[in-house]
Amino acid sequence: MQIRRIQPTDAMAVKRLRLQALSQEPLAFAMDVTQAAAWADAQWEQMASRNSDGVQTIVLAQVGAELVGMAGCHIDASPKMAHCGMVWGMYVAPPHRNRGIARQLLQAVIDHGSAHHLQMLKLSVTTSQTSALHGYLRAGFVQYAHEPTLLYVDDAPIDAFHLYYRYDTKESV
C-alpha cells in the first residue's frame, strides 16, 4: 500500500473513486453523486492538475494499481484565511477499511499542512459517521461545534460535528 499525492494522470481513477464514495456514503459528503457524475472529464483533469502541486492537495491510497482511498486539503488563497486548511473528501473503500489507511491519509494531510506552515486544520463530519469521528479524535482533532441540519439527504436533516487540529499543541499521529 502506498500513500501519495495525486498526479494529473490520476484524474479518471479519482473520478471513479470519488463517485464510489459519494454513492456508497451519501450521508458523509456535501457533494451529491449526481452532481459529481455530471462533471466533464476535463473538470476531473483540472482538479487532478490543480491539486498535484502547490498548497492544495489530494492524497491517495493505492494498493497495486487500484486507488482505494483519498483525502483532500484546501487552503484558502485569502491572506486572512491562509493559516488554516480544510480537510475534505476523506474516503477509504469498504474492503480496505480497518487497516490504518484512513490514519495514514490523514497523517499525509497533517504533514502537508505542516510543510505549508499552517496553524490549523478544520473539518466537518456528519454525526452518523462515528468511526470517522473517532479516528479524527484519535489523531488529535478537537470537536468544537455541533451543527444541526448541515445537510439534507433524501429529505432528512443531517447534523455534523466541526473539528480542528492545532499544530502548535499537537504531535503527529
C-alpha positions, 0 to 999 in steps of 0.5 A: 500500500502506498500513500501519495499525492495525486498526479494529473494522470490520476484524474479518471481513477479519482473520478471513479473513486470519488463517485464510489464514495459519494454513492456508497456514503451519501450521508458523509459528503456535501457533494451529491453523486449526481452532481459529481457524475455530471462533471466533464472529464476535463473538470476531473483533469483540472482538479487532478492538475490543480491539486498535484502541486502547490498548497492544495492537495489530494492524497491517495491510497493505492494498493497495486494499481487500484486507488482505494482511498483519498483525502483532500486539503484546501487552503484558502488563497485569502491572506486572512484565511491562509493559516488554516486548511480544510480537510475534505473528501476523506474516503477509504473503500469498504474492503480496505477499511480497518487497516490504518489507511484512513490514519495514514491519509490523514497523517499525509494531510497533517504533514502537508499542512505542516510543510505549508506552515499552517496553524490549523486544520478544520473539518466537518463530519456528519454525526452518523459517521462515528468511526470517522469521528473517532479516528479524527479524535484519535489523531488529535482533532478537537470537536468544537461545534455541533451543527444541526441540519448541515445537510439534507439527504433524501429529505432528512436533516443531517447534523455534523460535528466541526473539528480542528487540529492545532499544530502548535499543541499537537504531535503527529499521529 
